[in-house]
Amino acid sequence: MKSSKKPNKREEQINHLLTRGVAEIINRDHLKTALESDRKLRVKLGIDPTGAKIHLGRAVAIRKLKEFQDLGHQIVLIVGGFTAQIGDPSDKLSRRPMLSEEQIKANLKNYKKQLGKILDLKKTEFLNNVTWLKKLTFREIADLAESFSVHQMIERRNFKERFEKGEEISLREFLYPLMQGYDSVITKADVELGGTDQLFNLLAGRTIQRHYGQKEQDILVNEMLEGTDGRKMSTSWGNVITIVDEPADMYGKLMSIKDELITKYFILCTDVSGEEIIRVEKEMAEGGLNPRDAKARLAYEIVKTYHGEKAAKKAEEEFNEVFREKKLPEEIKEFRVGAAEISLIDALLLTKLASSRSEARRLIKQGGARVNQEKINDSEAVVIIPEEGTIIQIGARRFAKLVKL
């Protein structure tokens, strides 16, 4: 006979932690027992600063880390100042370029401030793995390498695919899971978090802890979040929505995601209850709720999470004015030009609506550029700047105004 006892708040928190957005747990029973005990766990998450802004895909694991923090456990956030230089080969079907120390330092500049949007920084242990990995001697690296065989490395899915195609695999790429695993040894991690693309690296932590005589960490693998183009959200692919995007830009990007991702975004990126998400999903399936309206709710919730309710309301109102009533945003940043005309490509670069000439050409060719709300497909086009100025636009939500000096 099943117990009718209603779970208390802590039991609900633990269940939520172990189920929502979780793809796999190793070892689930062991972790659940540990969470139900009075033991304070050391819960580790590593982030390589490959970009200057944290996107919603990365925030999934950080939000899960916050759940451990809310239960009173010690969270350990490792910034990969050294591992980012080597490059994580996870889910990469070609060799990943190494980053310079200067690039990493630049990317790290505002990381803590961004993380503070999710975590309680006062209760977070921050570490940079450059502290210990840079000091390893060749003898120590050789000892670390003894924990894995070449055969084990080649069995990694993306390595195996490249090997079978006869494509080059750098020995440097073999070092990455060793270093991430060694981070678990240094921090004496009880639990490590990461996405499904990180499973090999997470398991490496268990192997390497065992090699050094430590207890093996449990692993919580979160589901991965797709970006605006439907592929895995990735800085290198440019399909990201970052947690520091301007509210209007964030709202607009979220309104552009594929309909089939709405439920997943609700689960991984919001605090909306599971019951409410099921209701939204059911109503969309039955035709009672337009996906556009579900996305509007989603966009509002996420903007509210990172910018507050006031900003979310303003972003929603502005989006509706621009898209439903074809109005321009109330605030458009102005850029001064010292001539009466400028090439469209140069205008996009000046206003930072494009990051390079090649990107500007691609955006124009794809029909994403407008001048005074008129679509322009000619990459050789010239923008005329009258006294009242000219509005240029990329996509549905990015605007700039050109005015003469």
Secondary structure as the mmCIF struct_conf table of DSSP 4:
data_model
#
loop_
_struct_conf.conf_type_id
_struct_conf.id
_struct_conf.beg_label_comp_id
_struct_conf.beg_label_asym_id
_struct_conf.beg_label_seq_id
_struct_conf.end_label_comp_id
_struct_conf.end_label_asym_id
_struct_conf.end_label_seq_id
HELX_LH_PP_P HELX_LH_PP_P1 LYS A 5 PRO A 7
HELX_RH_AL_P HELX_RH_AL_P1 LYS A 9 THR A 19
TURN_TY1_P TURN_TY1_P1 ARG A 20 GLY A 21
STRN STRN1 VAL A 22 ILE A 26
TURN_TY1_P TURN_TY1_P2 ASN A 27 ASN A 27
HELX_RH_AL_P HELX_RH_AL_P2 ARG A 28 GLU A 36
BEND BEND1 SER A 37 ASP A 38
STRN STRN2 ARG A 42 ILE A 47
BEND BEND2 THR A 50 LYS A 53
STRN STRN3 HIS A 55 HIS A 55
HELX_RH_AL_P HELX_RH_AL_P3 LEU A 56 ASP A 70
TURN_TY1_P TURN_TY1_P3 LEU A 71 GLY A 72
STRN STRN4 GLN A 74 VAL A 79
TURN_TY1_P TURN_TY1_P4 GLY A 81 PHE A 82
HELX_RH_AL_P HELX_RH_AL_P4 THR A 83 ILE A 86
TURN_TY1_P TURN_TY1_P5 SER A 90 ASP A 91
BEND BEND3 LEU A 93 SER A 94
HELX_LH_PP_P HELX_LH_PP_P2 ARG A 95 SER A 100
HELX_RH_AL_P HELX_RH_AL_P5 GLU A 101 LEU A 108
TURN_TY1_P TURN_TY1_P6 LYS A 109 ASN A 110
HELX_RH_AL_P HELX_RH_AL_P6 TYR A 111 LEU A 115
TURN_TY1_P TURN_TY1_P7 GLY A 116 ILE A 118
BEND BEND4 LEU A 119 LEU A 119
HELX_RH_3T_P HELX_RH_3T_P1 LEU A 121 LYS A 123
STRN STRN5 THR A 124 ASN A 128
TURN_TY1_P TURN_TY1_P8 ASN A 129 ASN A 129
HELX_RH_AL_P HELX_RH_AL_P7 VAL A 130 LEU A 133
TURN_TY1_P TURN_TY1_P9 LYS A 134 LYS A 135
HELX_RH_AL_P HELX_RH_AL_P8 PHE A 138 ALA A 145
TURN_TY1_P TURN_TY1_P10 GLU A 146 SER A 147
HELX_RH_AL_P HELX_RH_AL_P9 VAL A 150 ILE A 154
TURN_TY1_P TURN_TY1_P11 GLU A 155 GLU A 155
BEND BEND5 ARG A 156 ARG A 156
HELX_RH_AL_P HELX_RH_AL_P10 ARG A 157 GLU A 164
TURN_TY1_P TURN_TY1_P12 LYS A 165 GLY A 166
HELX_RH_AL_P HELX_RH_AL_P11 LEU A 171 THR A 187
TURN_TY1_P TURN_TY1_P13 LYS A 188 LYS A 188
BEND BEND6 ASP A 190 ASP A 190
STRN STRN6 VAL A 191 GLY A 195
HELX_RH_3T_P HELX_RH_3T_P2 THR A 196 GLN A 198
HELX_RH_AL_P HELX_RH_AL_P12 LEU A 199 HIS A 211
TURN_TY1_P TURN_TY1_P14 TYR A 212 GLY A 213
HELX_LH_PP_P HELX_LH_PP_P3 GLN A 214 GLN A 217
STRN STRN7 ASP A 218 ASN A 222
HELX_LH_PP_P HELX_LH_PP_P4 GLU A 223 MET A 224
STRN STRN8 GLU A 226 GLU A 226
TURN_TY1_P TURN_TY1_P15 THR A 228 ASP A 229
BEND BEND7 GLY A 230 ARG A 231
STRN STRN9 LYS A 232 LYS A 232
HELX_LH_PP_P HELX_LH_PP_P5 MET A 233 MET A 233
HELX_RH_3T_P HELX_RH_3T_P3 THR A 235 TRP A 237
TURN_TY1_P TURN_TY1_P16 GLY A 238 GLY A 238
STRN STRN10 THR A 242 THR A 242
TURN_TY1_P TURN_TY1_P17 ILE A 243 VAL A 244
BEND BEND8 ASP A 245 ASP A 245
HELX_RH_AL_P HELX_RH_AL_P13 PRO A 247 MET A 255
TURN_TY1_P TURN_TY1_P18 SER A 256 SER A 256
BEND BEND9 ILE A 257 ILE A 257
HELX_RH_3T_P HELX_RH_3T_P4 ASP A 259 LEU A 261
HELX_RH_AL_P HELX_RH_AL_P14 ILE A 262 CYS A 269
HELX_RH_AL_P HELX_RH_AL_P15 GLY A 274 ALA A 285
TURN_TY1_P TURN_TY1_P19 GLU A 286 GLY A 287
BEND BEND10 GLY A 288 LEU A 289
HELX_RH_AL_P HELX_RH_AL_P16 PRO A 291 HIS A 307
HELX_RH_AL_P HELX_RH_AL_P17 GLU A 309 ARG A 324
BEND BEND11 GLU A 325 GLU A 325
HELX_LH_PP_P HELX_LH_PP_P6 LYS A 327 PRO A 329
BEND BEND12 GLU A 330 GLU A 330
STRN STRN11 GLU A 334 VAL A 337
BEND BEND13 GLY A 338 ALA A 340
STRN STRN12 GLU A 341 SER A 343
HELX_RH_AL_P HELX_RH_AL_P18 LEU A 344 LEU A 350
TURN_TY1_P TURN_TY1_P20 THR A 351 LYS A 352
BEND BEND14 LEU A 353 SER A 356
HELX_RH_AL_P HELX_RH_AL_P19 ARG A 357 LYS A 365
TURN_TY1_P TURN_TY1_P21 GLN A 366 GLY A 367
STRN STRN13 ALA A 369 VAL A 371
TURN_TY1_P TURN_TY1_P22 ASN A 372 GLN A 373
STRN STRN14 GLU A 374 LYS A 375
TURN_TY1_P TURN_TY1_P23 SER A 379 GLU A 380
STRN STRN15 VAL A 382 ILE A 384
TURN_TY1_P TURN_TY1_P24 GLU A 387 GLU A 388
STRN STRN16 THR A 390 ILE A 394
TURN_TY1_P TURN_TY1_P25 GLY A 395 ARG A 397
STRN STRN17 ARG A 398 LYS A 404
#
